[in-house]
Amino acid sequence: MSVNITFLGGAGTVTGSKYLVQHGGRQLLVDCGLFQGYKQLRLRNWRPLPVEPNHIDAAILTHAHLDHSGYVPLLVREGFRGKVWCTPATRDLARILLPDSGHIQEEDAAFANRKGFSKHSPALPLYTEDDAMRSLKQLRIAHPHEVFEPIAGWQARFFGAGHILGAASLLLEVGGRRILFSGDLGRPDDVLMNAPELPPAADAVLIESTYGDRSHPMENLADELGPALQRVAARGGTAVVPVFAVGRAQALLHTIAQLKAAGRIPHHLPIYLDSPMAIHTTGLFAQHLGEHRLSAAQCRDMERVATMTTTPDESKAIAHQHGPKVILSASGMATGGRVLHHLARELSDHRNMVVLTGYQAPGTRGATLAQGASHLRIHGQDVPVRAELVKLQSASAHADGDQLLAWLAKLPQAPDNVFVVHGDAEASDQLRHRIHCELKWPVTTPEHGATWPV
């Protein structure tokens, strides 16, 4: 009996990762992510999967970012009753991210209904906070390197991938085949996270390609961020920093703490972390010492460098704080949440600054800003963009093209096939070309919805 994979997401795009493995009448879903970015991608979240959720036997998450985990509450609500396997840190993060995702979607729908700018009446959330809370009951943990069976006779193991807390590559052994899912691979020189572990031998490999078409600059994050914050402080402006609540927010907090300690930015410059999800995530670093590069003291410094604003009233009060300030707020691509309110208020003032901290998926507001737009549509209104735009090049938590290729080259033997996934078309194709030319391995860039034997 053959082993097949159907690419239900993360194919031809950098979001929505879902890989359905089928063998002997059983079905396993590896990753269960939301689509983000272009509207035609986001609409996929609302369409039923081509497989009934109650026909999926189990699921495994490589990590907790919403483009890999955010569909779990909907899958459960639609009838999935199996276990969702993940690492301990991924479970801890999912307990924060998934309910927060449901809450934000409810808030956004309610706001759209109050303001009347949705085409739907009423606007509805994709799922609710309650949906997410119920789905958490199906999470099960497996420690890195521990063999577990998500389905009887199917063996799986996690390997550290760097990237964010709990992130893992997954080796799945089924039907006599070994399938390696890279997950999102971190950088060997990451500010926060340990380097990815060496990959184990596999017959087929799914490799992410978010940055498959580029190389990271030599400049480090402190050297990029420090001068930008110096400039905005000198002119009394506000820096709005859309951050990914998991990973990116903590990297910036750690870097800001270092910059202040070194006197490279004013010690009195107020810093706000305006994201309950990012605040809770920051606290997890001290609970998972050894999974990252920070000491207990550095974890404390990271938490103390910013004023943590948890409630909506505290968030609104930031606007009344005069003088220069820095606001870190989710989401990292400005797709929703509190950061939209900060952008709507601050974008039109030339003294202010927007700091984009990493990859901006096409179709997101972050990508619109990165492309130099003169206006940004927020909550049904076009807001003029007069603030200085800073695009950090060194903050990414993803391996670049050279690092992805180096990780693959460390496989103990050549696989039968490599599938390039989780990247926009240009990035995926460039990495595919390099694998073909430099490693001389069979390599495929699968299309969305395609099924391939492994």
C-alpha positions in Angstrom: 0.0 0.0 0.0 1.4 3.4 -1.0 1.9 6.4 1.2 0.5 9.7 -0.2 0.6 13.3 0.8 -2.1 15.8 -0.2 -1.0 19.5 0.0 -3.9 21.3 1.6 -1.9 24.4 2.4 1.6 25.8 2.4 1.9 25.0 -1.3 2.4 28.0 -3.6 2.1 30.2 -0.6 3.8 30.8 2.7 0.7 30.4 4.9 -2.0 27.8 5.7 0.4 24.8 6.1 -1.6 21.5 6.1 -0.2 18.2 4.8 -2.5 15.2 4.8 -0.6 11.9 4.9 -2.7 8.9 3.8 -1.9 5.2 4.2 -3.9 2.0 4.6 -7.2 3.9 5.0 -5.8 6.1 7.8 -5.2 9.9 7.6 -2.8 12.1 9.5 -2.7 15.9 9.2 0.7 17.4 9.7 0.2 21.1 10.6 -3.1 22.8 10.7 -2.6 26.4 9.8 -4.6 29.4 8.8 -4.2 31.1 5.4 -3.2 34.8 5.6 -2.5 37.6 3.2 -4.4 38.0 -0.1 -8.2 37.8 0.2 -8.4 34.8 -2.1 -6.1 33.0 0.3 -8.0 34.0 3.4 -11.2 32.9 1.8 -9.8 29.3 1.8 -10.1 29.4 5.6 -13.9 29.5 5.1 -14.1 26.7 2.6 -14.5 23.1 3.8 -11.6 20.8 3.5 -11.7 18.1 0.8 -11.7 15.6 3.6 -14.2 15.3 6.4 -12.6 16.4 9.7 -14.0 13.3 11.5 -12.2 11.1 8.9 -8.8 12.5 10.0 -7.4 10.2 12.7 -4.8 12.5 14.3 -2.9 15.7 13.8 0.7 16.9 14.5 1.9 20.5 14.9 5.5 21.4 14.1 5.1 24.7 16.0 2.5 27.1 17.3 2.5 30.0 14.8 -1.0 30.5 13.5 -0.1 29.7 9.9 0.7 26.2 11.3 -1.8 25.8 14.1 -4.5 28.4 13.8 -7.0 26.1 12.0 -7.2 23.6 14.9 -10.2 25.2 16.6 -12.2 25.1 13.3 -11.1 21.6 12.6 -12.3 20.5 16.0 -15.6 22.5 15.7 -16.3 20.8 12.4 -15.9 17.3 13.9 -12.3 16.3 14.3 -12.0 14.1 17.4 -8.4 12.9 17.3 -5.4 13.9 19.3 -3.2 16.9 18.2 0.4 16.1 19.0 3.1 18.7 19.7 6.1 19.6 21.8 5.6 20.9 25.4 6.5 24.4 24.5 4.2 24.3 21.5 1.3 23.2 23.8 2.1 26.1 26.1 2.1 28.6 23.3 -1.1 27.1 21.7 -2.9 27.7 25.0 -2.1 31.4 24.5 -2.3 31.8 20.7 -5.4 29.9 19.8 -7.8 31.5 22.3 -6.3 34.9 21.5 -6.8 34.2 17.8 -10.5 33.5 18.4 -10.9 36.5 20.6 -9.3 38.8 18.0 -11.6 37.4 15.3 -14.6 38.0 17.5 -13.4 41.6 18.2 -12.7 42.3 14.6 -16.2 41.0 13.6 -17.8 43.1 16.3 -15.9 46.2 15.3 -16.9 45.6 11.6 -20.5 45.3 12.7 -20.4 48.5 14.7 -18.8 50.5 12.0 -20.7 48.9 9.2 -17.7 48.3 6.8 -18.2 44.6 6.3 -19.8 43.3 3.2 -21.5 40.6 5.4 -24.4 41.4 7.7 -23.6 40.4 10.3 -19.8 39.9 10.0 -19.0 36.6 11.8 -15.7 35.3 13.2 -14.1 32.3 11.6 -14.2 30.7 15.1 -14.6 32.0 18.7 -12.5 32.0 21.8 -14.7 29.3 23.2 -14.1 27.2 20.1 -10.4 27.5 20.7 -10.6 26.7 24.4 -12.5 23.5 23.6 -9.9 22.5 21.0 -7.1 22.7 23.5 -8.4 19.6 25.3 -7.2 17.5 22.3 -3.5 18.6 22.6 -1.0 15.8 23.6 2.7 16.4 24.1 5.7 14.4 22.9 9.2 15.5 23.9 12.0 16.0 21.3 13.5 12.6 20.2 10.8 10.7 22.0 9.1 8.1 19.7 5.3 8.4 19.7 2.5 6.8 17.7 -0.1 9.3 16.5 -1.8 6.4 14.8 -1.2 2.8 15.7 1.8 1.6 13.8 2.8 5.1 12.6 6.0 6.3 14.4 6.9 9.9 14.8 9.8 11.9 16.4 10.4 15.6 16.9 13.8 17.3 16.3 14.6 20.9 17.4 14.1 23.4 14.5 15.1 26.6 16.3 12.8 29.3 14.9 10.5 29.8 18.0 9.9 28.1 21.3 8.8 24.5 20.8 9.4 24.5 17.0 10.4 21.1 15.6 11.1 19.2 12.5 9.1 15.9 12.3 10.2 12.5 11.2 7.3 10.3 10.3 7.7 6.6 9.6 4.8 4.9 8.0 4.3 2.1 5.4 8.0 1.5 5.3 8.7 5.2 4.3 10.5 7.9 6.3 9.0 11.4 5.7 10.8 14.4 7.1 8.9 17.6 7.6 11.3 20.5 8.2 8.7 22.7 9.8 9.9 26.3 9.9 13.7 26.2 10.3 15.4 28.8 12.4 18.8 30.5 11.8 22.0 29.0 13.2 22.9 32.5 14.4 19.5 33.5 15.8 19.3 36.1 18.5 17.1 34.0 20.7 16.8 30.4 19.6 19.3 27.5 19.4 20.4 26.3 16.0 18.3 23.6 14.2 19.3 20.1 14.9 20.9 18.0 12.2 18.2 16.3 10.0 17.8 12.5 10.3 17.8 10.2 7.3 14.6 10.2 5.3 13.1 8.9 2.0 11.1 12.1 1.3 11.6 15.7 2.7 9.2 18.6 2.9 11.4 21.7 3.1 10.1 25.2 3.9 11.2 28.0 1.6 10.0 31.3 3.2 13.4 32.9 2.5 14.5 30.4 -0.2 15.3 33.2 -2.6 17.5 35.4 -0.5 20.4 35.7 2.0 20.2 37.5 5.3 22.5 40.5 5.6 25.6 40.4 7.8 24.3 43.4 9.9 22.9 42.4 13.3 19.6 43.4 14.8 21.0 45.8 17.3 22.9 47.7 14.6 19.8 48.1 12.5 17.3 48.9 15.3 19.5 51.2 17.4 19.9 54.1 15.0 16.2 53.9 14.0 15.1 54.3 17.6 17.7 57.0 18.2 16.2 59.0 15.3 12.6 58.8 16.4 13.5 59.6 20.0 15.4 62.7 18.9 12.5 64.1 17.0 9.9 63.2 19.8 8.0 60.8 17.6 6.3 57.4 18.2 7.7 54.2 16.7 4.9 51.7 15.9 6.4 48.2 15.6 4.1 45.5 14.3 5.5 42.3 15.8 4.8 38.6 15.7 3.8 37.9 19.3 5.8 34.7 19.4 9.5 35.1 18.8 9.8 38.5 17.1 8.5 40.5 20.0 10.9 38.8 22.4 13.9 39.2 20.0 13.2 43.0 19.9 12.7 43.2 23.6 16.0 41.5 24.2 17.7 43.7 21.7 16.2 46.9 23.2 17.3 45.8 26.7 20.9 45.4 25.3 20.7 48.8 23.5 19.6 50.6 26.6 22.2 48.8 28.8 24.9 49.9 26.3 23.7 53.5 26.1 23.0 53.2 22.4 19.4 54.4 22.9 18.1 56.7 25.6 17.6 54.8 28.8 14.4 56.7 29.6 12.8 56.0 26.2 9.4 54.5 27.0 8.8 51.0 25.5 5.3 49.4 25.5 4.5 45.8 24.7 0.8 46.1 23.8 -0.2 42.6 23.1 -1.5 40.2 25.8 -0.4 37.3 23.6 3.2 38.6 23.4 3.2 39.4 27.1 2.2 35.9 28.0 4.7 34.4 25.5 7.5 36.5 27.0 6.9 34.9 30.3 7.3 31.4 28.9 11.0 31.9 28.1 11.9 31.6 31.7 9.9 28.3 31.9 11.8 26.8 29.0 15.4 27.6 29.8 17.8 25.5 27.6 15.5 25.6 24.6 16.9 29.1 23.7 20.1 31.1 24.2 18.9 33.4 27.0 19.9 33.1 30.6 17.4 33.5 33.5 18.8 37.0 34.0 18.4 38.0 30.4 14.8 36.7 30.5 14.1 39.0 33.4 15.7 42.0 31.6 13.6 41.2 28.6 10.4 41.4 30.7 11.4 44.5 32.6 12.5 46.7 29.6 8.8 47.4 28.6 5.6 48.5 30.1 3.2 45.6 29.6 -0.3 46.7 28.6 -2.9 44.0 28.8 -6.3 45.7 28.9 -8.0 47.7 26.1 -8.0 50.7 28.4 -4.3 50.5 29.0 -3.8 50.2 25.3 -5.8 53.3 24.6 -4.0 55.2 27.3 -0.7 54.9 25.4 -2.0 57.5 23.0 -2.1 60.1 25.8 1.6 59.6 26.8 3.5 62.6 25.4 7.0 62.6 24.1 8.9 59.9 22.2 7.9 56.2 22.7 8.1 52.8 21.1 5.0 50.6 20.8 5.4 46.9 20.0 2.1 45.5 19.1 0.8 42.4 17.3 0.3 41.4 14.5 3.6 41.3 12.6 2.0 41.8 9.2 -0.6 44.3 10.5 -3.4 42.0 9.6 -5.5 42.6 12.8 -5.4 43.4 16.5 -4.4 46.4 18.5 -1.6 47.4 16.1 -4.2 48.6 13.6 -5.4 51.3 16.1 -1.9 52.5 16.7 -1.2 52.7 13.0 -4.4 54.5 12.3 -3.5 57.1 14.9 0.3 57.5 14.1 0.8 56.9 10.4 -0.1 60.4 9.3 2.6 62.2 11.4 6.0 62.7 9.7 7.7 62.6 13.1 6.6 59.0 13.7 8.0 55.8 12.4 6.8 52.3 11.4 9.3 49.5 11.9 8.5 46.4 9.9 10.3 43.5 11.6 10.4 40.7 9.0 8.6 38.9 6.2 5.4 40.5 5.0 3.1 38.1 3.1 1.7 39.6 -0.1 -1.8 41.0 0.4 -1.2 42.1 4.0 -1.1 45.6 5.2 2.5 45.1 6.2 3.3 44.3 2.6 1.4 47.3 1.4 3.5 49.5 3.7 6.7 47.8 2.6 5.9 48.6 -1.0 5.8 52.3 -0.2 2.0 52.9 -0.3 0.9 56.5 0.3 -2.3 55.4 2.0 -3.2 52.4 4.1 -6.8 51.1 4.5 -7.6 50.5 8.1 -11.1 49.8 9.4 -12.7 51.0 6.2 -10.8 54.2 6.1 -7.8 55.3 4.0 -5.1 56.6 6.3 -2.3 58.7 4.8 1.2 57.4 5.3 3.6 60.2 6.3 5.6 58.3 9.0 9.1 57.1 8.3 9.2 53.5 7.2 12.0 51.2 8.5 12.3 47.7 7.2 14.6 45.5 9.3 16.5 43.0 7.3 18.1 41.1 10.2 15.2 40.2 12.4 13.9 37.1 10.6 13.7 33.9 12.6 13.7 31.9 9.3 16.7 30.3 7.8 17.7 31.9 4.5 18.3 30.1 1.2 22.0 29.2 2.0 21.0 28.0 5.4 18.1 25.9 4.1 20.4 24.3 1.5 23.1 23.6 4.2 20.6 21.9 6.4 19.5 19.7 3.6 23.1 18.9 2.7 23.5 17.4 6.2 21.0 14.6 5.5 22.9 11.3 6.0 21.9 10.3 2.5 20.1 11.7 -0.5 16.3 11.4 -0.3 14.2 10.0 -3.1 12.3 13.3 -3.4 12.3 16.8 -1.9 9.1 18.8 -1.8 9.6 22.6 -1.6 6.7 24.1 0.4 5.7 27.0 2.6 7.0 29.8 0.3 5.8 32.3 -2.2 6.2 31.1 -5.8 9.5 32.9 -6.5 11.1 31.8 -3.3 10.0 28.2 -3.6 11.1 28.0 -7.3 14.5 29.5 -6.6 15.1 27.0 -3.8 13.9 24.2 -6.0 16.3 25.2 -8.7 19.2 25.3 -6.2 18.4 21.9 -4.8 18.3 20.5 -8.4 21.5 22.1 -9.5 23.6 22.1 -6.4 22.5 18.9 -4.6 21.3 17.1 -7.8 18.4 15.6 -6.0 14.9 15.0 -7.4 12.8 18.0 -6.3 9.2 19.1 -6.7 7.2 22.2 -6.0 3.7 20.8 -5.4 0.6 22.8 -6.2 -2.2 23.5 -3.8 -4.5 20.4 -3.5 -2.1 18.1 -5.3 -1.5 14.5 -4.1 1.9 12.9 -4.4 3.2 9.4 -3.5 6.1 9.3 -1.2 
